[in-house]
């Protein structure tokens, strides 16, 4: 990974933390630009379990929005489970 990709991965981690909020945390972010497509894999800690978000796009910048959308979906699901899940 070059310097620009490392900075982008760091920014992804910071923004993911903000989207995920309390109770969810970023454990690791792996980016790959090998081949024709860019890929990112984010490993998250959600309510005591590991979750992995994987996104693929035409370029690195295209990874941002789908990753944030998937993180927001995960946060919503975790919040729903805290309210409705088994006690």
Residue pairs with C-beta under 8 A, 6 or more apart in sequence:
1 9
1 31
1 33
5 31
5 33
5 60
8 31
8 60
9 29
9 31
9 40
12 29
12 31
12 40
12 42
12 63
12 64
12 67
13 26
13 29
13 42
15 64
15 68
16 26
16 29
16 42
16 44
16 67
16 68
16 71
17 25
17 26
19 68
19 71
19 72
19 75
20 26
20 44
20 71
20 74
20 75
21 75
23 46
23 47
23 78
24 44
24 45
24 46
24 47
24 74
24 75
24 78
25 44
25 45
26 42
26 43
26 44
26 45
27 43
27 44
27 45
27 50
28 42
28 43
29 40
29 41
29 42
29 43
30 40
30 41
30 42
30 43
31 38
31 39
31 40
31 60
31 63
32 38
32 39
32 40
33 39
33 60
37 56
37 57
37 58
38 56
38 57
38 58
38 59
38 60
38 62
38 63
39 54
39 55
39 56
39 63
40 54
40 55
40 63
40 67
41 52
41 53
41 54
42 52
42 53
42 54
42 67
42 71
43 50
43 51
43 52
44 50
44 51
44 52
44 53
44 71
44 74
45 51
46 74
46 78
47 78
47 81
47 82
51 74
53 67
53 70
53 71
53 74
55 63
55 66
55 67
55 70
56 63
57 63
57 66
